């Protein structure tokens, strides 16, 4: 199985700037960079719709989300354990 190659935001923006130069085609830029012309079109479409937020990358925001999710999971586990203990207590009391 082939691992997908990842490109940073600067690489993508440079590729789009190069493709926008007069007399340069998407196919030419794609061949120069070793990517498909379809990939270049996909980057252009993303950039047109999302602007500067088009290429968020793998930065801290994802790490922050993981930390937040782990914290939330810990809280949910505490609540689950408390409710299970309460259920056992009240089940014992009702006998």
C-alpha positions as CSV (number, residue, x, y, z in Angstrom):
1,X,0.0,0.0,0.0
2,X,1.4,3.4,-1.0
3,X,1.6,6.1,1.6
4,X,0.0,9.4,0.5
5,X,2.4,12.3,0.2
6,X,1.5,15.4,2.1
7,X,2.3,18.9,1.0
8,X,2.5,22.0,3.3
9,X,0.6,25.1,2.8
10,X,3.5,27.1,1.3
11,X,4.1,24.4,-1.4
12,X,0.4,24.5,-2.4
13,X,0.3,28.3,-2.6
14,X,3.5,28.4,-4.6
15,X,2.1,25.8,-7.0
16,X,-1.1,27.9,-7.4
17,X,0.9,31.1,-8.0
18,X,3.0,29.3,-10.6
19,X,-0.1,28.0,-12.4
20,X,-1.5,31.5,-12.5
21,X,1.5,32.9,-14.4
22,X,0.8,33.8,-18.0
23,X,1.5,31.1,-20.5
24,X,1.7,28.4,-17.9
25,X,-0.7,25.5,-17.8
26,X,-1.9,23.3,-14.9
27,X,-0.4,20.3,-16.7
28,X,3.0,21.9,-17.0
29,X,3.1,22.9,-13.3
30,X,1.8,19.4,-12.2
31,X,4.6,17.7,-14.2
32,X,7.2,20.1,-12.8
33,X,6.1,19.4,-9.2
34,X,5.4,15.7,-9.6
35,X,1.7,15.9,-8.8
36,X,-1.4,15.3,-10.8
37,X,-3.2,18.2,-12.6
38,X,-6.3,17.0,-10.8
39,X,-4.7,17.6,-7.4
40,X,-3.7,21.1,-8.5
41,X,-7.3,21.8,-9.6
42,X,-8.5,20.5,-6.2
43,X,-6.2,22.9,-4.4
44,X,-7.3,25.8,-6.5
45,X,-11.0,25.0,-5.8
46,X,-10.3,24.8,-2.1
47,X,-8.4,28.1,-2.2
48,X,-11.2,29.8,-4.1
49,X,-13.9,28.7,-1.6
50,X,-12.0,28.9,1.7
51,X,-9.3,31.5,1.0
52,X,-6.5,31.6,3.5
53,X,-8.2,28.8,5.6
54,X,-8.0,26.4,2.7
55,X,-5.0,24.5,3.9
56,X,-5.1,24.2,7.7
57,X,-2.3,21.6,7.9
58,X,-1.3,19.5,10.8
59,X,-0.6,22.2,13.3
60,X,-1.4,22.7,16.9
61,X,-5.2,23.0,16.4
62,X,-5.4,19.2,15.9
63,X,-3.2,18.6,19.0
64,X,-5.4,20.9,21.0
65,X,-8.5,19.0,19.8
66,X,-6.9,15.7,20.9
67,X,-6.1,17.2,24.4
68,X,-9.7,18.5,24.6
69,X,-11.2,15.2,23.6
70,X,-9.0,13.3,26.1
71,X,-10.1,15.6,28.9
72,X,-13.7,15.2,27.9
73,X,-13.3,11.4,27.8
74,X,-11.8,11.4,31.3
75,X,-14.8,13.5,32.6
76,X,-17.3,11.1,30.9
77,X,-15.5,8.1,32.4
78,X,-15.8,9.6,35.9
79,X,-19.5,10.3,35.4
80,X,-20.0,6.7,34.2
81,X,-18.2,5.3,37.2
82,X,-20.2,7.5,39.6
83,X,-23.5,6.4,38.0
84,X,-22.5,2.7,38.1
85,X,-21.6,3.0,41.8
86,X,-24.9,4.9,42.5
87,X,-26.9,2.2,40.7
88,X,-25.2,-0.6,42.7
89,X,-25.9,1.3,46.0
90,X,-29.6,1.9,45.2
91,X,-30.0,-1.7,43.9
92,X,-28.6,-2.9,47.3
93,X,-30.8,-0.6,49.2
94,X,-34.0,-1.8,47.5
95,X,-33.5,-5.4,48.5
